[in-house]
């Protein structure tokens, strides 16, 4: 794995309740990193919280157990026909009938068969490799700052994509394959909500590798606490009025 060269310490300023986690998708086994214990059997989405809670880098392999659809999404296993036909969702009462469950499978991102054999996870303070995706669990106020840092110098739109199930695909695989920053609410995803993986109100932000230096640089440059958010409604409205009046006057003599 390519050693980490980016300076990410600006993220410590947020004081996130849970550490951001760097994730790497690998064909070859990573060296110098311990493997997830073989007796553990957790879902792919749960592996994010495992890195946050233990504070230790590790990797997951197709040799490991996985308690949900992670291996299918990673291209390590094929989906069972009964699952692909949409039979599971209605039995959990997520969908009215199998067709509703089956329809969205065509949209869920996944890796080609045999292309990913290992997935490395590391909390931010132990991160030694350049991540493919950096995943942050944030409050709404923290999310506003991170997403504004994405748009600050680029004008990039905020977008959020997920599905009621297989939500892990949207914060692991979709950002990596699409190159787009994605954010989602874990409580809107069946498995993550049922497993109680994140506190209520938390938002997951997933940043693909080429956006990481843009966002971190903009975080260093921009103002985090905007006066419009801290001065109260009346001062904001007054500031807005003055800005529009000044622009109207200036525009008369361009």
C-alpha positions in Angstrom: 0.0 0.0 0.0 1.2 3.5 -0.8 2.3 5.2 2.5 0.3 8.1 3.7 1.7 11.5 2.6 -1.3 13.7 3.2 -1.5 15.9 6.2 -4.9 15.1 7.8 -4.5 16.6 11.3 -6.9 19.4 10.5 -9.7 16.8 11.0 -8.7 16.6 14.7 -10.1 20.1 15.2 -13.6 18.7 14.8 -13.3 16.5 17.9 -15.5 13.8 16.4 -17.1 11.5 18.9 -15.8 8.5 16.8 -12.6 8.6 14.8 -12.7 8.9 11.0 -11.7 5.7 9.3 -9.5 5.2 6.2 -10.5 2.2 4.0 -8.5 0.5 1.3 -9.7 -2.1 -1.2 -6.9 -4.5 -2.1 -6.2 -7.4 -4.5 -3.1 -8.5 -2.5 -2.8 -9.1 1.2 -1.6 -6.0 3.1 1.7 -6.4 4.9 2.4 -5.4 8.5 -1.3 -5.3 9.5 -3.2 -7.8 11.6 -6.2 -9.7 10.2 -9.6 -9.5 11.7 -10.0 -12.4 14.1 -11.4 -15.5 12.5 -13.9 -16.0 15.2 -15.6 -12.7 14.6 -18.7 -12.6 12.5 -19.9 -9.1 11.8 -21.5 -7.3 8.9 -19.5 -5.2 6.5 -21.0 -2.0 7.8 -20.1 -3.1 11.4 -16.4 -3.3 10.4 -16.3 0.5 10.3 -17.4 0.7 13.9 -14.9 -2.1 14.8 -12.1 0.2 13.7 -13.6 3.1 15.6 -14.1 1.2 18.8 -10.8 -0.8 18.9 -8.7 2.1 17.6 -6.5 -0.5 15.8 -5.9 -1.0 12.1 -6.8 -4.4 10.7 -7.9 -6.0 7.4 -10.8 -8.2 6.4 -10.3 -11.1 4.0 -12.6 -13.3 2.0 -11.3 -16.0 4.4 -13.1 -14.2 7.3 -16.7 -14.6 8.3 -19.2 -11.8 7.3 -22.7 -11.7 8.6 -24.5 -9.8 5.8 -24.0 -9.1 2.1 -20.5 -7.6 2.3 -18.8 -10.4 0.5 -21.3 -10.2 -2.3 -20.8 -6.4 -2.7 -17.0 -6.9 -2.7 -17.2 -9.5 -5.4 -16.0 -12.3 -3.1 -19.2 -14.3 -3.3 -22.3 -14.6 -5.6 -25.7 -13.6 -4.4 -28.1 -16.5 -3.7 -30.9 -16.6 -6.3 -33.6 -16.3 -3.5 -32.0 -13.1 -2.4 -31.5 -11.7 -5.9 -35.2 -12.4 -6.5 -36.1 -10.0 -3.7 -37.4 -12.6 -1.1 -35.5 -11.2 1.9 -36.9 -7.7 2.2 -40.6 -8.5 2.4 -39.9 -11.0 5.2 -38.3 -8.2 7.2 -41.4 -6.1 6.2 -39.1 -3.5 4.5 -40.8 -3.9 1.2 -44.4 -4.6 0.1 -43.4 -7.6 -2.1 -40.3 -9.1 -3.8 -40.5 -7.0 -6.9 -39.8 -3.8 -4.9 -36.8 -5.4 -3.3 -35.5 -6.8 -6.6 -35.8 -3.6 -8.6 -33.1 -1.6 -6.8 -30.5 -4.4 -6.9 -29.6 -3.1 -10.4 -28.5 0.2 -8.9 -26.5 -1.0 -5.9 -22.7 -0.5 -6.6 -20.5 -3.6 -6.2 -17.0 -4.8 -7.3 -16.4 -7.3 -10.0 -15.9 -10.9 -9.0 -12.4 -11.6 -7.7 -11.2 -8.0 -7.9 -11.1 -7.3 -4.2 -9.7 -9.9 -1.8 -8.9 -7.7 1.2 -10.2 -4.5 2.8 -8.0 -2.6 5.2 -9.4 -0.3 7.9 -7.6 2.2 10.1 -8.7 4.9 12.5 -7.3 8.3 11.6 -4.6 8.5 14.3 -3.1 5.1 13.2 -3.6 5.7 9.4 -0.3 4.9 7.6 -1.7 4.3 4.0 -3.3 6.5 1.5 -7.0 5.6 1.8 -9.3 4.9 -1.1 -12.2 6.2 1.0 -12.2 8.3 4.2 -15.4 7.8 6.2 -16.5 10.3 8.9 -19.3 9.9 11.4 -20.5 13.4 12.2 -23.2 15.5 13.7 -25.3 17.6 11.4 -23.3 20.7 12.3 -20.0 19.0 11.6 -21.4 17.6 8.4 -22.3 21.2 7.2 -18.7 22.2 7.6 -17.2 19.2 5.9 -19.6 19.4 2.9 -19.1 23.2 2.7 -15.4 22.5 2.5 -16.1 20.3 -0.5 -18.0 23.0 -2.3 -15.9 26.0 -1.0 -13.4 26.1 -3.9 -15.2 23.9 -6.5 -18.9 24.7 -6.4 -19.6 20.9 -6.2 -23.2 20.0 -5.4 -24.1 18.2 -2.3 -25.6 14.8 -3.2 -26.8 11.9 -1.0 -27.5 8.3 -2.3 -28.5 5.2 -0.5 -31.0 2.4 -0.4 -33.1 1.0 2.5 -30.8 -2.1 2.5 -27.2 -2.7 1.4 -26.5 0.8 2.7 -22.8 -0.2 3.2 -22.4 -0.1 -0.6 -23.1 3.6 -0.6 -20.5 4.7 1.8 -17.8 2.2 0.9 -18.1 1.4 -2.8 -20.1 4.2 -4.4 -17.7 7.0 -3.5 -14.8 5.0 -4.7 -16.3 4.0 -8.0 -18.1 7.3 -8.8 -15.5 9.7 -7.4 -18.3 11.6 -5.6 -18.5 12.6 -1.9 -21.5 10.9 -0.5 -23.4 11.3 2.8 -26.2 9.3 4.3 -28.2 8.9 7.5 -27.5 5.5 9.1 -31.0 5.4 10.7 -32.5 5.3 7.2 -30.7 2.0 6.4 -32.4 -1.1 7.8 -29.3 -3.1 8.9 -27.4 -0.2 10.4 -30.4 0.9 12.4 -31.3 -2.6 13.6 -27.7 -3.3 14.7 -27.6 0.1 16.6 -24.3 1.0 15.1 -24.5 4.8 15.3 -26.1 7.2 17.7 -29.3 8.9 16.6 -28.8 11.9 14.4 -25.3 10.9 13.2 -24.5 11.3 9.5 -21.9 9.3 7.6 -19.7 11.2 5.1 -17.7 9.2 2.7 -14.8 11.0 0.9 -13.1 9.3 -2.1 -9.3 9.6 -2.3 -9.0 12.6 -4.8 -11.4 14.7 -2.8 -9.5 14.3 0.5 -6.7 16.9 -0.2 -9.3 19.4 -1.6 -11.5 19.2 1.5 -8.6 19.3 4.0 -7.0 22.3 2.3 -10.3 24.2 2.2 -10.8 23.4 5.9 -7.5 25.1 6.6 -8.5 28.2 4.6 -12.2 28.8 5.1 -14.1 30.1 8.2 -15.8 27.3 10.0 -18.2 29.2 12.2 -20.0 31.7 9.8 -21.3 34.9 11.4 -24.7 34.1 9.8 -24.9 31.0 11.9 -23.7 32.5 15.2 -25.0 36.1 15.3 -28.7 35.2 15.4 -31.6 35.9 13.0 -31.8 39.7 13.3 -28.1 40.3 12.7 -28.2 37.9 9.8 -31.1 39.7 8.2 -29.4 43.1 8.7 -26.2 41.8 7.2 -28.2 40.4 4.2 -29.9 43.8 3.6 -26.6 45.7 3.7 -24.9 43.3 1.3 -27.7 43.5 -1.2 -27.9 47.3 -0.9 -24.1 47.6 -1.4 -24.2 45.3 -4.4 -27.0 47.2 -6.0 -25.1 50.5 -5.6 -21.8 49.0 -6.9 -23.6 47.4 -9.9 -24.7 50.9 -11.1 -21.1 51.7 -11.8 -19.5 48.4 -12.9 
